[in-house]
Amino acid sequence: MRANRPSLRRSIAAAAALPLLIGALGACGYGSDAEKEKTAPVAKGEKVGGVDEVRIGYFANVTHATALVGLQKGLIQKELGGTKVKPQVFNAGPSEIEALNAGAIDIGWIGPSPSINGYTKSKGENLRIISGSASGGVSLVVNPKKIKSLGDLKGKRIATPQLGNTQDVALLNYLSTKGLKVDADTGKGDVTVLRQENKVIPGSFQSGALDGAWVPEPTASKLVADGGKVLLDEKKLWKDDKFVITNVIVSQKFLKEHPDVVEAFLRGSVKTNDWIKANPDKAKASVNAKLKADSGKELPAKVLEPAFDNVDILNDPLASTLRDEADHAVKAGLLKDPLLDGIYDLTLLNKVLKAEKQPAVEDAGLGAK
């Protein structure tokens, strides 16, 4: 799926702008009020390449466990030595892309749809995907009194976190495969798709304003704890139960000017993923500690346990599934003529993996030339 002249629908542009107007804004105009670490690991040693700091974005979601654990445990800061990690929390992918474009952050954990939209909108000039981070962790959770089976979705109200985000695209694509028509812009049709923030969805679900939601962790597990039922785990729709839910992007300018910093960051990311896999119980506690530091709240065990277990932490960006997700956005009417050639640059990641005696990962023919 290749094209020379990418163009996005106005709905995607609006979705990208909206969080900047209504989201909680940090000191740089992006992110949330909780973007500063309360107990940030201290930068020690030599600065990598003489760089004072690297600004890193992420979400306070369990699907961003690499970020949560790597920052909370200081594993990423350790690899960067005296180069200070400056983290920022974002509520949605489009606002993180805007921050990257504006030079407010250098590197970020983010979902595939915002990555595709950001790369396409800039005609391939603003970012590169440099690593994977997580697979899975997304479910369709419903009110079991209103929806008994997947055949009961017609006429129901289903929420997604944002117009054009990764879960929104997945739901619209799934509904279309079942012959259910929905206008991508308005969300109206055989099924009413309501776009609400993850933090709002549980309240709407409890009030009865929603019949279900297609959401990432920990929102999915929160809904289950409130009486919801998992009707469909999205990974069941993918080959080998794997699809990219979180990858890592970098500003092309930063990558070109500071490849040594990016390599050190990736070394920290890989080592964080190794630590998570070797220490799952400690990793859960670390995730909760970081969530509390960022938002003031931690997750109860009945939410944290299933949410963490439903996410597969990895380094592989699962590039072939990104291509599929772009196809889904096109079919849903949210994206036209996506430019994907060159979206990946896995050179530094594979260098790190080789040093750690781990297998190389592939870019599905979408690597930078």
C-alpha positions in Angstrom: 0.0 0.0 0.0 2.0 2.9 -1.3 1.3 6.3 -2.6 3.1 9.5 -3.7 0.6 12.1 -2.6 -0.9 11.4 0.8 -4.0 13.2 2.0 -6.0 13.0 5.2 -9.6 13.7 5.8 -10.5 16.8 7.7 -11.8 14.6 10.5 -8.2 13.4 11.2 -6.9 17.0 11.2 -9.7 17.9 13.6 -9.0 15.0 15.8 -5.3 16.0 16.0 -6.2 19.6 16.9 -8.9 18.9 19.5 -6.8 17.6 22.4 -4.7 20.8 22.2 -7.8 22.8 22.7 -9.5 20.8 25.4 -6.8 18.7 27.0 -4.9 19.5 30.2 -2.0 21.6 29.1 1.5 21.5 30.6 4.2 24.1 30.7 5.1 23.6 27.0 1.5 23.6 25.9 1.3 19.9 25.6 0.7 16.9 27.9 -1.0 16.9 31.3 -0.6 18.8 34.6 1.0 15.6 36.0 3.8 15.6 33.5 6.6 16.2 36.0 8.1 13.3 37.9 7.7 13.5 41.7 10.6 11.2 42.3 12.6 11.5 39.1 15.8 9.4 38.8 18.9 11.5 39.0 21.1 11.9 35.9 24.6 10.8 36.7 27.8 10.4 34.8 28.8 11.7 31.4 26.2 13.3 29.1 25.6 11.2 26.0 27.0 13.1 23.1 27.1 16.2 25.3 23.3 16.5 25.2 21.8 18.1 28.3 18.4 16.4 28.2 16.1 14.2 26.1 12.3 14.9 26.2 10.2 11.8 26.2 6.4 11.4 25.9 4.1 8.6 26.9 0.6 7.8 28.2 -0.4 6.8 31.7 -1.7 3.5 30.3 -0.8 -0.1 31.1 -0.1 -0.5 27.3 2.8 1.9 27.9 4.3 -0.4 30.6 7.8 0.0 29.1 7.7 3.7 29.7 6.1 3.5 33.1 8.6 0.9 34.4 11.6 2.2 32.6 11.1 5.7 34.0 10.0 4.7 37.5 12.9 2.3 38.0 15.4 4.6 36.4 16.5 2.0 33.8 16.3 4.5 30.9 18.0 7.3 32.8 20.8 4.9 33.8 21.6 4.3 30.1 21.5 8.0 29.4 24.0 8.8 32.2 24.3 12.6 32.7 21.8 13.4 29.9 18.6 14.1 31.9 15.3 12.4 30.9 12.5 14.9 30.9 9.2 13.0 30.7 5.8 14.3 29.6 2.4 12.5 30.0 -0.1 12.8 27.2 -3.8 12.0 27.1 -4.0 11.1 23.4 -1.8 10.4 20.4 -2.6 13.4 18.2 -1.4 15.8 21.0 1.9 13.9 21.3 2.4 14.1 17.5 1.8 17.8 17.7 4.4 18.1 20.5 6.9 16.1 18.4 6.2 18.4 15.4 6.7 21.5 17.5 9.9 20.3 19.0 8.5 20.0 22.5 9.5 16.3 22.7 12.2 14.2 21.0 11.0 10.6 21.5 7.7 9.1 22.5 5.7 5.9 23.1 2.5 6.1 21.0 -0.1 4.0 19.2 0.1 3.0 15.6 -2.7 5.1 14.2 -1.3 8.5 15.4 2.1 7.3 14.1 0.6 6.6 10.7 -1.4 9.9 10.6 1.6 11.9 11.7 3.9 10.4 9.2 1.4 10.7 6.4 0.4 14.2 7.1 4.0 15.4 7.1 4.6 13.5 3.8 7.1 11.3 5.6 9.3 14.1 7.0 8.5 14.4 10.8 9.1 11.0 12.5 10.4 7.5 12.4 9.2 4.4 14.3 12.3 3.0 16.0 11.0 0.2 18.1 8.0 -1.8 19.3 6.9 -1.8 22.9 3.6 -3.7 23.3 1.0 -5.9 21.7 -2.6 -6.6 22.7 -4.2 -5.1 25.7 -7.4 -4.0 23.9 -10.9 -5.4 24.4 -14.6 -4.8 23.5 -16.3 -4.7 26.9 -20.1 -4.6 27.1 -23.0 -4.4 29.5 -24.0 -8.1 29.5 -27.6 -7.1 30.2 -27.8 -5.2 27.0 -25.4 -7.1 24.7 -25.4 -10.9 24.9 -23.3 -11.7 21.8 -21.4 -10.1 18.9 -24.6 -10.4 16.9 -26.3 -7.9 19.2 -24.3 -4.8 18.3 -26.7 -3.2 15.9 -28.5 -0.3 17.5 -26.1 -0.1 20.4 -23.9 2.7 21.7 -20.2 1.8 21.8 -17.4 4.1 22.9 -13.8 4.6 21.7 -11.2 6.9 23.2 -11.0 9.4 20.3 -12.0 9.9 16.7 -9.4 8.3 14.5 -7.3 6.8 17.3 -6.1 3.2 17.2 -9.2 1.7 19.0 -11.6 3.9 16.9 -10.1 2.5 13.7 -10.2 -1.1 15.0 -13.9 -0.8 16.0 -15.0 0.8 12.7 -13.1 -1.8 10.8 -14.6 -4.7 12.8 -18.2 -3.3 12.3 -17.7 -3.0 8.6 -16.6 -6.6 8.4 -19.9 -7.6 10.0 -21.9 -5.5 7.5 -22.7 -2.7 10.0 -22.4 0.8 8.5 -21.2 3.7 10.5 -20.3 7.2 9.3 -16.7 7.7 10.4 -17.0 11.4 11.0 -20.2 11.5 13.0 -20.2 8.0 14.5 -23.8 7.5 13.5 -25.2 4.5 11.8 -26.2 0.9 12.5 -24.1 1.3 15.6 -23.6 4.6 17.4 -19.9 5.2 18.0 -19.2 7.7 20.8 -15.8 9.2 21.2 -14.9 9.8 24.9 -11.6 10.0 26.8 -10.6 6.8 28.6 -11.0 8.5 32.0 -14.6 9.4 31.1 -15.7 6.1 29.7 -16.1 4.2 33.0 -18.5 6.8 34.4 -20.5 6.8 31.2 -20.6 3.0 31.3 -21.8 3.0 34.9 -24.5 5.6 34.2 -25.9 3.5 31.4 -25.1 6.0 28.7 -22.9 3.4 27.0 -23.7 -0.2 26.0 -20.0 -1.0 25.6 -16.6 0.3 24.7 -13.6 -0.8 22.6 -10.7 0.3 24.8 -7.1 -0.3 25.9 -5.9 -1.3 29.3 -6.5 -0.4 32.1 -9.8 1.0 31.0 -11.0 -2.4 29.7 -10.3 -4.0 33.1 -12.0 -1.1 34.9 -15.2 -1.7 33.0 -15.0 -5.4 33.8 -14.6 -4.5 37.5 -17.7 -2.4 37.2 -19.8 -5.3 35.9 -18.8 -5.3 32.2 -18.0 -8.5 30.2 -15.2 -8.9 27.7 -17.1 -9.8 24.5 -14.1 -9.7 22.2 -10.3 -9.6 22.9 -8.9 -7.8 19.9 -5.9 -10.0 19.7 -8.2 -12.9 18.6 -8.6 -11.0 15.3 -4.9 -11.1 14.5 -2.5 -13.7 13.3 -0.7 -15.3 16.2 -2.7 -13.1 18.6 -0.2 -10.2 18.0 -0.7 -6.7 16.8 1.1 -3.5 17.6 -0.6 -1.3 20.2 2.4 0.7 21.3 5.5 1.6 19.4 8.3 4.2 19.8 8.7 7.2 17.6 11.5 9.8 17.3 11.8 13.1 15.6 13.8 12.6 12.4 15.8 15.8 13.2 16.7 14.4 16.7 17.6 11.0 15.2 19.9 12.6 12.7 21.6 14.9 15.1 21.8 12.6 18.2 21.8 9.0 17.1 24.0 8.1 20.2 21.3 9.5 22.5 18.6 7.5 20.6 20.7 4.3 20.9 21.2 4.8 24.6 17.4 5.3 25.0 16.7 2.1 23.0 19.2 0.2 25.2 17.3 1.4 28.2 14.0 0.3 26.6 15.3 -3.1 25.7 16.7 -3.7 29.2 13.4 -2.5 30.7 11.5 -5.0 28.7 13.9 -7.7 29.8 13.4 -6.7 33.4 9.6 -6.7 33.1 9.6 -10.2 31.7 12.0 -11.4 34.4 10.1 -9.7 37.2 6.4 -9.6 36.4 5.2 -9.0 40.0 7.7 -6.3 40.6 6.8 -4.8 37.2 3.2 -4.6 38.2 4.1 -2.7 41.4 6.3 -0.4 39.4 3.5 0.3 36.9 1.2 1.2 39.8 3.8 3.4 41.5 4.3 5.4 38.3 0.6 5.7 37.7 0.2 7.1 41.2 3.1 9.5 40.7 1.6 10.8 37.5 -2.1 10.9 38.4 -2.3 10.7 42.1 -4.1 7.4 41.9 -3.1 3.7 41.7 -5.1 0.9 40.3 -6.8 -1.7 42.6 -5.5 -5.2 42.3 -8.7 -6.4 40.5 -7.9 -3.9 37.7 -4.1 -4.0 37.7 -3.7 -7.8 37.6 -5.9 -8.5 34.4 -4.8 -5.3 32.7 -1.1 -6.1 33.1 -1.5 -9.8 32.1 -3.4 -8.8 28.9 -0.5 -6.8 27.5 2.4 -8.4 25.8 5.7 -6.5 26.2 8.1 -6.7 23.3 10.7 -5.0 21.2 9.4 -6.1 17.8 7.4 -3.3 16.2 5.2 -5.9 14.4 5.5 -3.9 11.2 3.3 -6.0 9.1 0.4 -5.3 11.5 1.0 -1.6 11.1 0.4 -1.9 7.4 -2.8 -3.8 8.1 -4.0 -1.1 10.6 -3.4 1.6 7.9 -5.6 -0.5 5.5 -8.3 -0.6 8.2 -8.2 3.2 8.5 -8.6 3.6 4.7 -11.5 1.2 4.7 -13.1 3.1 7.6 -12.9 6.3 5.6 -10.5 8.0 8.0 -7.4 7.9 5.9 -6.6 8.3 2.2 -3.5 7.2 0.3 -1.3 6.5 3.3 2.4 7.0 2.8 4.2 4.3 4.8 7.5 3.8 2.9 10.3 4.8 5.2 8.3 5.0 8.4 10.6 2.6 10.2 14.3 2.9 11.0 15.2 -0.1 13.1 19.0 0.2 12.6 19.8 1.3 16.1 17.3 -1.1 17.7 18.9 -4.1 15.9 22.3 -2.9 16.9 21.2 -2.9 20.5 19.5 -6.3 20.2 22.6 -7.8 18.6 24.7 -6.5 21.6 22.1 -8.1 23.9 22.3 -11.4 21.9 18.7 -11.1 20.9 17.2 -11.7 17.4 16.8 -8.8 15.0 13.4 -7.5 14.1 11.9 -6.7 10.6 10.4 -3.6 9.1 8.1 -5.4 6.6 9.7 -3.5 3.7 8.8 -0.1 5.2 12.3 0.9 6.4 14.1 4.1 5.7 16.4 3.9 2.6 
